[in-house]
Amino acid sequence: MDWNSCLEEGVATLKCIPIVIKNVITWALIFAGVVAVIFVIYAGFKFVTSKGDPEQVNNAKKTLTYAIIGLLFILLSFAILNLIATVTGVDQITNPTF
């Protein structure tokens, strides 16, 4: 379903709510993924510039660990949302019937 199918005379109706929710979830997951990748790059930069200082190396490892855990949560949340939609047969987000 696209925007044109939920508009009446060029005005958004309640049929557009599932499309908006889907877009918000999709963009939130994309944004979170980009932020997690930036943190992975930042952790790598911290590691390279640590100059062998054990405390800075440890901080870089923690940052990298948390960034990877966050990235895994983001990927799992996307997979879980798709799994729930598939198992329950909910096509309301992509194909609402009002």
TORPA-4810 file (N, C-alpha, C, O; in nm, 3 decimals):
<nodes>
NODE_1_0.085_-0.118_0.000_0.000_0.000_0.000_0.088_0.123_0.000_0.191_0.127_0.068_M
NODE_2_0.049_0.222_-0.076_0.126_0.344_-0.082_0.040_0.462_-0.040_-0.079_0.447_-0.009_D
NODE_3_0.101_0.579_-0.038_0.031_0.698_0.009_-0.092_0.730_-0.075_-0.193_0.775_-0.021_W
NODE_4_-0.085_0.709_-0.204_-0.198_0.746_-0.291_-0.323_0.666_-0.261_-0.434_0.715_-0.285_N
NODE_5_-0.308_0.545_-0.209_-0.426_0.462_-0.184_-0.499_0.501_-0.056_-0.614_0.463_-0.037_S
NODE_6_-0.434_0.577_0.033_-0.503_0.615_0.157_-0.550_0.760_0.155_-0.612_0.806_0.251_C
NODE_7_-0.522_0.830_0.049_-0.563_0.970_0.039_-0.702_0.980_-0.024_-0.736_0.906_-0.116_L
NODE_8_-0.781_1.073_0.028_-0.911_1.104_-0.031_-0.910_1.253_-0.066_-0.903_1.338_0.022_E
NODE_9_-0.918_1.281_-0.192_-0.914_1.417_-0.243_-0.787_1.489_-0.198_-0.789_1.608_-0.169_E
NODE_10_-0.676_1.415_-0.194_-0.548_1.474_-0.158_-0.526_1.493_-0.009_-0.425_1.552_0.032_G
NODE_11_-0.619_1.445_0.073_-0.609_1.462_0.218_-0.587_1.325_0.282_-0.654_1.228_0.246_V
NODE_12_-0.494_1.318_0.378_-0.466_1.192_0.447_-0.586_1.152_0.534_-0.650_1.237_0.596_A
NODE_13_-0.613_1.023_0.537_-0.723_0.970_0.619_-0.665_0.874_0.723_-0.543_0.857_0.732_T
NODE_14_-0.752_0.813_0.800_-0.708_0.717_0.902_-0.644_0.594_0.839_-0.571_0.521_0.906_L
NODE_15_-0.671_0.570_0.713_-0.608_0.458_0.644_-0.458_0.477_0.630_-0.385_0.381_0.603_K
NODE_16_-0.410_0.599_0.649_-0.267_0.628_0.637_-0.189_0.596_0.765_-0.066_0.591_0.761_C
NODE_17_-0.257_0.573_0.877_-0.189_0.549_1.003_-0.095_0.428_0.996_0.019_0.439_1.039_I
NODE_18_-0.139_0.311_0.944_-0.044_0.199_0.936_0.079_0.230_0.851_0.188_0.182_0.881_P
NODE_19_0.062_0.308_0.747_0.175_0.344_0.661_0.272_0.433_0.739_0.393_0.416_0.729_I
NODE_20_0.218_0.526_0.815_0.302_0.614_0.895_0.378_0.533_1.001_0.498_0.555_1.021_V
NODE_21_0.309_0.441_1.068_0.373_0.358_1.171_0.484_0.274_1.109_0.593_0.264_1.165_I
NODE_22_0.457_0.214_0.996_0.559_0.134_0.928_0.680_0.219_0.893_0.794_0.177_0.914_K
NODE_23_0.657_0.338_0.839_0.768_0.426_0.802_0.848_0.471_0.923_0.971_0.477_0.918_N
NODE_24_0.779_0.502_1.034_0.849_0.545_1.155_0.937_0.432_1.209_1.052_0.455_1.245_V
NODE_25_0.882_0.310_1.214_0.960_0.196_1.263_1.080_0.170_1.172_1.191_0.149_1.219_I
NODE_26_1.057_0.171_1.043_1.165_0.147_0.948_1.276_0.250_0.962_1.393_0.214_0.968_T
NODE_27_1.241_0.377_0.965_1.342_0.482_0.974_1.410_0.482_1.110_1.529_0.513_1.119_W
NODE_28_1.338_0.448_1.218_1.400_0.440_1.350_1.505_0.329_1.353_1.612_0.346_1.410_A
NODE_29_1.473_0.214_1.292_1.570_0.105_1.287_1.690_0.142_1.201_1.804_0.110_1.236_L
NODE_30_1.667_0.209_1.091_1.778_0.252_1.006_1.867_0.352_1.080_1.989_0.341_1.076_I
NODE_31_1.806_0.448_1.146_1.882_0.548_1.222_1.963_0.481_1.332_2.081_0.513_1.350_F
NODE_32_1.901_0.390_1.406_1.973_0.321_1.513_2.089_0.239_1.458_2.196_0.233_1.519_A
NODE_33_2.069_0.176_1.343_2.176_0.100_1.280_2.292_0.189_1.239_2.408_0.152_1.257_G
NODE_34_2.262_0.304_1.183_2.367_0.398_1.142_2.444_0.446_1.265_2.567_0.454_1.262_V
NODE_35_2.373_0.478_1.372_2.440_0.522_1.495_2.530_0.412_1.550_2.641_0.439_1.594_V
NODE_36_2.483_0.287_1.549_2.563_0.176_1.598_2.689_0.158_1.514_2.797_0.132_1.568_A
NODE_37_2.678_0.171_1.384_2.795_0.160_1.296_2.893_0.274_1.323_3.015_0.253_1.323_V
NODE_38_2.842_0.392_1.346_2.928_0.506_1.380_3.004_0.478_1.509_3.122_0.511_1.520_I
NODE_39_2.936_0.418_1.607_3.004_0.385_1.733_3.109_0.277_1.713_3.212_0.279_1.780_F
NODE_40_3.085_0.183_1.623_3.187_0.082_1.593_3.311_0.150_1.533_3.424_0.119_1.570_V
NODE_41_3.289_0.242_1.442_3.401_0.315_1.381_3.473_0.400_1.487_3.595_0.407_1.489_I
NODE_42_3.396_0.464_1.574_3.453_0.546_1.681_3.537_0.459_1.775_3.645_0.501_1.818_Y
NODE_43_3.488_0.342_1.809_3.563_0.251_1.896_3.694_0.209_1.829_3.798_0.200_1.895_A
NODE_44_3.689_0.182_1.700_3.811_0.149_1.627_3.910_0.264_1.629_4.030_0.243_1.644_G
NODE_45_3.859_0.385_1.612_3.946_0.503_1.617_4.008_0.518_1.756_4.127_0.547_1.769_F
NODE_46_3.926_0.496_1.861_3.979_0.503_1.998_4.086_0.397_2.020_4.187_0.423_2.087_K
NODE_47_4.065_0.280_1.966_4.161_0.171_1.983_4.293_0.203_1.913_4.400_0.180_1.969_F
NODE_48_4.285_0.256_1.793_4.406_0.287_1.716_4.484_0.401_1.781_4.607_0.400_1.781_V
NODE_49_4.413_0.499_1.837_4.480_0.615_1.896_4.511_0.596_2.044_4.552_0.691_2.111_T
NODE_50_4.492_0.477_2.098_4.515_0.454_2.241_4.664_0.451_2.277_4.700_0.466_2.393_S
NODE_51_4.750_0.431_2.178_4.895_0.428_2.197_4.938_0.323_2.298_5.039_0.340_2.367_K
NODE_52_4.862_0.215_2.308_4.900_0.105_2.396_4.864_0.127_2.542_4.892_0.041_2.625_G
NODE_53_4.802_0.240_2.576_4.761_0.264_2.714_4.651_0.165_2.752_4.545_0.165_2.689_D
NODE_54_4.674_0.081_2.853_4.577_-0.024_2.887_4.437_0.030_2.921_4.337_-0.034_2.889_P
NODE_55_4.431_0.145_2.984_4.300_0.201_3.021_4.223_0.246_2.896_4.103_0.221_2.885_E
NODE_56_4.293_0.311_2.804_4.227_0.356_2.681_4.189_0.237_2.592_4.085_0.240_2.527_Q
NODE_57_4.274_0.134_2.590_4.241_0.013_2.514_4.118_-0.053_2.572_4.030_-0.097_2.499_V
NODE_58_4.110_-0.059_2.705_3.994_-0.117_2.772_3.867_-0.038_2.741_3.761_-0.096_2.716_N
NODE_59_3.878_0.095_2.743_3.761_0.179_2.710_3.717_0.158_2.565_3.597_0.153_2.537_N
NODE_60_3.813_0.145_2.475_3.780_0.121_2.335_3.712_-0.015_2.318_3.616_-0.028_2.241_A
NODE_61_3.760_-0.116_2.390_3.698_-0.249_2.384_3.555_-0.245_2.437_3.466_-0.309_2.380_K
NODE_62_3.533_-0.171_2.545_3.397_-0.159_2.600_3.304_-0.090_2.500_3.191_-0.133_2.478_K
NODE_63_3.354_0.018_2.439_3.273_0.089_2.340_3.238_-0.002_2.223_3.124_-0.004_2.177_T
NODE_64_3.336_-0.076_2.176_3.312_-0.169_2.065_3.214_-0.278_2.104_3.125_-0.313_2.026_L
NODE_65_3.229_-0.332_2.224_3.138_-0.437_2.271_2.994_-0.386_2.278_2.902_-0.451_2.229_T
NODE_66_2.976_-0.268_2.337_2.840_-0.213_2.349_2.781_-0.176_2.214_2.661_-0.191_2.192_Y
NODE_67_2.865_-0.128_2.123_2.816_-0.094_1.989_2.772_-0.219_1.914_2.669_-0.217_1.846_A
NODE_68_2.847_-0.326_1.926_2.810_-0.451_1.858_2.685_-0.510_1.921_2.598_-0.560_1.850_I
NODE_69_2.674_-0.504_2.054_2.553_-0.553_2.121_2.432_-0.472_2.074_2.326_-0.528_2.047_I
NODE_70_2.448_-0.341_2.065_2.339_-0.256_2.016_2.300_-0.289_1.873_2.182_-0.292_1.840_G
NODE_71_2.399_-0.313_1.789_2.372_-0.350_1.650_2.299_-0.483_1.643_2.208_-0.499_1.562_L
NODE_72_2.338_-0.578_1.727_2.268_-0.707_1.730_2.123_-0.690_1.776_2.033_-0.753_1.720_L
NODE_73_2.099_-0.605_1.876_1.962_-0.579_1.921_1.878_-0.518_1.809_1.761_-0.553_1.792_F
NODE_74_1.937_-0.429_1.734_1.866_-0.365_1.624_1.829_-0.469_1.518_1.716_-0.472_1.470_I
NODE_75_1.925_-0.552_1.481_1.898_-0.656_1.381_1.796_-0.757_1.432_1.707_-0.799_1.357_L
NODE_76_1.807_-0.795_1.558_1.710_-0.889_1.615_1.571_-0.828_1.623_1.472_-0.897_1.599_L
NODE_77_1.561_-0.700_1.657_1.429_-0.637_1.665_1.363_-0.634_1.528_1.242_-0.657_1.517_S
NODE_78_1.441_-0.606_1.425_1.387_-0.608_1.289_1.340_-0.749_1.253_1.232_-0.766_1.197_F
NODE_79_1.422_-0.849_1.285_1.386_-0.988_1.254_1.263_-1.031_1.333_1.176_-1.100_1.279_A
NODE_80_1.255_-0.993_1.459_1.141_-1.032_1.542_1.013_-0.968_1.491_0.909_-1.033_1.485_I
NODE_81_1.019_-0.841_1.454_0.900_-0.775_1.399_0.852_-0.844_1.272_0.732_-0.866_1.253_L
NODE_82_0.945_-0.880_1.184_0.907_-0.950_1.061_0.855_-1.090_1.092_0.761_-1.136_1.027_N
NODE_83_0.914_-1.159_1.189_0.869_-1.292_1.226_0.727_-1.287_1.282_0.643_-1.369_1.246_L
NODE_84_0.702_-1.193_1.370_0.568_-1.179_1.428_0.466_-1.149_1.319_0.357_-1.207_1.318_I
NODE_85_0.500_-1.061_1.226_0.408_-1.028_1.118_0.382_-1.150_1.030_0.270_-1.170_0.984_A
NODE_86_0.485_-1.232_1.007_0.468_-1.350_0.922_0.389_-1.458_0.992_0.298_-1.517_0.933_T
NODE_87_0.421_-1.485_1.118_0.355_-1.593_1.193_0.208_-1.561_1.216_0.123_-1.649_1.202_V
NODE_88_0.179_-1.438_1.251_0.040_-1.402_1.280_-0.039_-1.370_1.154_-0.161_-1.355_1.159_T
NODE_89_0.029_-1.359_1.042_-0.039_-1.328_0.917_-0.086_-1.184_0.911_-0.178_-1.151_0.837_G
NODE_90_-0.023_-1.099_0.989_-0.063_-0.959_0.993_-0.002_-0.888_0.873_0.119_-0.863_0.868_V
NODE_91_-0.085_-0.857_0.780_-0.043_-0.776_0.666_-0.103_-0.637_0.678_-0.109_-0.562_0.581_D
NODE_92_-0.148_-0.603_0.798_-0.215_-0.475_0.816_-0.121_-0.358_0.794_-0.163_-0.251_0.750_Q
NODE_93_0.006_-0.377_0.825_0.098_-0.265_0.807_0.122_-0.238_0.660_0.133_-0.123_0.618_I
NODE_94_0.131_-0.344_0.582_0.157_-0.324_0.440_0.031_-0.328_0.356_0.032_-0.282_0.242_T
NODE_95_-0.078_-0.383_0.410_-0.198_-0.399_0.331_-0.322_-0.385_0.420_-0.395_-0.482_0.437_N
NODE_96_-0.348_-0.267_0.478_-0.461_-0.254_0.570_-0.595_-0.262_0.498_-0.609_-0.221_0.383_P
NODE_97_-0.693_-0.315_0.569_-0.829_-0.321_0.515_-0.922_-0.251_0.612_-0.961_-0.308_0.714_T
NODE_98_-0.956_-0.130_0.582_-1.046_-0.052_0.667_-1.184_-0.052_0.608_-1.275_0.009_0.665_F
</nodes>
